[in-house]
Amino acid sequence: MTSHSRRHEREAWYLVQFRPNCFSLVHRNLTRQGFEVFCPRIAETRKSRGQFRSVRQPLFPGYLFVHFNPSETGWRSIKGTRGVSQLVSFAGVPEPVPSTLIDGLRLRCDDESVLLPEADIGPGDRVRVTAGPFAEFVCTIDSTPKDQRVWVLLEIMGREARVALPARIMQRTV
């Protein structure tokens, strides 16, 4: 037995590519088949028809992770699942995703697999607001009290305004 085949004898996470607009279909179908599925998502606010809407988009558009043991489970059933484009493979064999990557992503997500904000933002940091009426505003952190709200300084109509916003909708800018 080769080291390559030994690697596939236990359960691991694998990457599945799904067809455009098929996330819900693939997630539902794989879950119905008994597979554990993980798709980290990010919360974004989008303007549609003059209104702001909060949407959750996959962190890796077009991909999700599925957990299984390829020696016990017919991984071809995953490839045959409606909406699945392919199971990411090398030389025809699915390649596991490093468990440290999945563990790290899961630690940064809430119970609904939505990525939580970076915990290490502080006064003076420049952040982009990702949701709500101030979505896409870039502002400066003024203070970070312990109550999950962050006071930011927004420039609105040529003036600086101090506003309290939830920390979960902040993303550090480069």
C-alpha positions in Angstrom: 0.0 0.0 0.0 1.4 3.4 -0.9 1.5 6.4 1.4 -0.9 8.1 -1.0 -3.6 5.4 -0.6 -3.1 5.3 3.2 -3.9 9.0 3.3 -7.4 8.2 2.0 -8.3 5.4 4.5 -9.9 7.8 7.0 -12.5 10.5 6.9 -11.3 13.9 5.7 -12.6 17.0 4.0 -12.7 17.3 0.2 -13.4 20.1 -2.1 -16.5 20.1 -4.3 -17.1 22.5 -7.2 -20.7 23.2 -7.9 -22.5 24.6 -10.9 -23.4 28.3 -10.9 -26.4 29.2 -8.7 -26.6 25.6 -7.3 -25.3 26.1 -3.8 -28.6 25.4 -2.0 -29.4 22.5 -4.3 -26.0 20.8 -3.7 -26.0 21.6 0.0 -29.4 20.1 0.4 -28.7 17.0 -1.7 -25.4 16.1 -0.1 -26.9 16.6 3.4 -29.8 14.3 2.4 -27.3 11.7 1.4 -25.8 11.8 4.9 -22.6 13.8 4.1 -21.4 16.6 6.4 -21.1 19.7 4.4 -19.2 23.0 5.2 -19.4 26.2 3.2 -17.9 29.2 5.0 -19.8 32.3 3.9 -19.4 36.1 4.3 -22.3 38.5 5.1 -22.5 41.3 2.6 -25.0 44.1 2.1 -26.0 44.8 -1.5 -28.2 47.5 -2.9 -31.0 46.2 -5.1 -33.8 48.4 -6.5 -32.9 51.2 -4.1 -33.0 49.0 -1.0 -30.2 47.5 1.0 -30.3 43.7 1.4 -28.1 41.5 3.5 -26.9 38.4 1.7 -24.6 35.5 2.6 -22.1 34.6 -0.1 -19.7 31.6 -0.1 -16.2 32.7 0.9 -15.0 30.5 -2.0 -17.6 31.1 -4.7 -18.5 27.9 -6.5 -17.0 25.6 -3.9 -17.9 23.8 -0.7 -16.3 21.2 1.5 -17.7 17.7 2.1 -16.5 15.3 4.8 -16.3 11.5 4.1 -14.2 8.4 4.0 -13.4 7.6 0.3 -12.7 3.9 1.1 -16.2 3.5 2.7 -18.3 5.9 0.7 -18.8 5.8 -3.0 -17.3 9.2 -3.7 -18.7 8.9 -7.2 -22.1 9.4 -5.7 -20.9 12.9 -4.8 -19.8 13.6 -8.3 -23.2 12.4 -9.5 -25.2 14.6 -7.1 -27.4 17.1 -9.0 -25.7 20.5 -9.2 -22.1 19.2 -8.5 -19.7 20.1 -11.3 -16.8 18.0 -9.9 -15.0 16.6 -6.9 -11.6 18.3 -7.0 -9.2 15.4 -7.8 -5.7 14.8 -8.9 -5.0 11.9 -11.2 -8.6 10.8 -10.9 -8.4 10.5 -7.0 -10.0 13.1 -4.7 -7.3 14.9 -2.7 -8.1 15.8 1.0 -8.0 19.3 2.1 -5.6 19.9 5.1 -7.6 19.5 8.3 -5.8 22.6 9.7 -7.4 24.8 7.0 -10.9 23.5 7.8 -10.3 23.7 11.6 -9.1 27.3 11.3 -12.1 28.3 9.1 -14.6 26.6 11.5 -13.1 28.5 14.4 -13.6 31.8 12.6 -17.3 31.0 11.7 -20.5 31.2 13.7 -23.1 28.4 14.0 -24.4 29.2 10.5 -20.9 29.0 8.9 -20.8 32.8 8.5 -17.3 34.2 8.9 -16.9 36.3 12.0 -15.0 39.6 11.9 -11.4 39.9 12.9 -11.1 40.2 16.7 -8.0 42.3 16.6 -9.4 45.6 15.3 -8.7 48.5 17.5 -8.8 52.3 17.7 -7.1 54.0 14.7 -7.7 51.0 12.4 -9.3 51.7 9.0 -12.2 49.4 8.3 -14.9 48.8 5.7 -18.5 48.4 6.8 -19.9 45.3 5.2 -23.6 45.4 6.1 -26.4 47.8 7.0 -27.1 51.4 5.8 -23.4 52.3 6.0 -22.3 49.3 3.8 -19.1 50.0 1.8 -18.2 53.1 3.9 -14.6 53.1 4.9 -14.1 54.6 8.4 -11.7 54.8 11.3 -12.3 52.9 14.6 -12.7 55.4 17.4 -13.1 53.0 20.4 -14.0 49.3 21.0 -16.1 48.9 24.2 -16.8 45.3 25.4 -20.5 45.3 24.3 -19.8 44.1 20.7 -20.4 47.5 19.3 -17.6 49.6 17.8 -17.6 53.4 17.7 -16.4 54.5 14.3 -15.8 57.9 12.7 -17.7 58.2 9.4 -17.4 61.1 7.0 -20.9 62.0 6.0 -21.7 65.1 3.9 -18.2 66.6 4.6 -18.5 66.2 8.4 -17.2 63.5 10.7 -19.9 61.7 12.7 -19.3 59.2 15.5 -21.5 56.1 15.1 -21.9 52.8 17.0 -21.9 49.8 14.8 -21.8 46.0 15.4 -18.2 44.6 15.3 -19.4 41.7 13.1 -19.9 44.0 10.1 -16.4 45.4 10.1 -13.6 44.3 7.8 -10.1 45.7 8.1 -8.9 47.5 5.0 -5.4 47.2 3.6 
